[in-house]
Amino acid sequence: MRVNHEYQRGGSLAYLAAYDVHQAKVFGRTEPTTGIDPFMNLVTQVMSQEPYATAKRVYWIVDNGSSHRGKKAVDRLIKAFPNAVMVHTPVHASWTNQIEIFFSIVQRKVVSPNDFTNLGEVRDRLRAFEDRYNATAEPFQWKFTTSDLDDLLARLDRHTADHQEESAVALAA
């Protein structure tokens, strides 16, 4: 979008969300900023309702963002919610986290183009999209089984062994 000399920045808004992969349900909230407190507000929002409040274990798969990185973050989560287990994705692999896929959709379908007149408009559009998503989304049905994984790993082992033999022959020549 074009911006003229009268353009004034309207501020920023942090959208935090958690995703229950078993129910295809998004729990979102907007905050004035990111950080430990906003992240823990999101966790509290989710963990204070069923089935999470009484579940034996609730896995929180997170990237390595500063608000949920390291042992302090793990300890803080367990202290607040003993049934919560924090699992970090590998560094630079947040794309494996299902909520990151949701954020990608939000970026493309909700906040681009950035033509909002105020933060309330942003918040309303985010909430409306979240409501629509929750009404229509279905859990992804994985078809890749542990047997498929075993077969893939065996093929990779064979492939690696074949190439190691070829490399050894080429070096000997």
ABEGO torsion letter per residue (X at the ends): XBBBAABBBAEBBBBBBBBBAAAGBBBBBBBABBEAAAAAAAAAAAAABOAAAABABBBBBBBABAAABEAAAAAAAAAABAABBBBBBBBGAAAABAAAAAAAAAAAAAAOBBABABAAAAAAAAAAAAAAAAAABBBBBBABBAAAAAAAAAAAAAAAAAAAAAAAAAAAX
